[in-house]
């Protein structure tokens, strides 16, 4: 009996000895420093850098897969949920008015692999997200024909793998249809094209005198910008970013210099675009992992119908439907559904029983479904 016990003990020790290196090799410890406009922004940047450095080999090994850039940046956007074992070593003010955060973190390669698989599976189901951008710019009060910030953000999102609908082309379509290129008209067109995210904003640069720098006269400009992002079809706000005051200039003897104004906008654009891009990726990552909100509007129903529809949607299953809330006003039921699917996918359930006997769908978008009661 003692001999058997001893052999089992030896076997257990051997198993632990064999498994320990394998477990340890999954964890990579790194020390990195991130920067951002705020403390949270600097910390999130540090977590992303930790993921990038600690999981670099794991991520680069997947560089040949479809939509690599979009999947990679989505994984980076979820860094805070992946890198959970970290310690803040230092944080404070850095050069240029930004914040910094230095952390020591343990990165799990298996966690990266799991997250990568989840993102890739969802992306295969919902496809690449569509984005439309509308940013108006003014230099010394004069409205510009094209937007520097808009072009910068379009290029950044396009390179990341998003389906980008050019703002300049949407303006032409809007003007042709109604002689108006307002933000509301652009949004309506973007909705018709099936975009999921609409980005709207303003930017301006105004003359701020001439300054001598290293023996060279520079025409200086001050500016500000604000950008909002929301779901195209529901107008649910995703993020609001602003850069309240920046300064830039270009070589010149005159106070008024459109070229200096454009350079000021371009220089500020890099910082603002990074903020916007991070916000888009963060909300996109949340949308495909935790589920986003889909609004179902059913016209011609009663409160009893609303309750039945709500219960039937919940019955689809907790693996797909996370939460359902409803409101009822003047014969229109508004049902807000938090789901791990798009409106198009949900509509496949809604055309079957028991829903087919309750209402018929008249319009479907990524985050919004409109329907009418049967016989209503």
Order of alpha helices (4+ residues) and beta strands (2+ residues): alpha-beta-alpha-alpha-alpha-alpha-beta-beta-alpha-beta-beta-alpha-beta-alpha-alpha-beta-beta-beta-alpha-beta-alpha-beta-beta-alpha-beta-beta
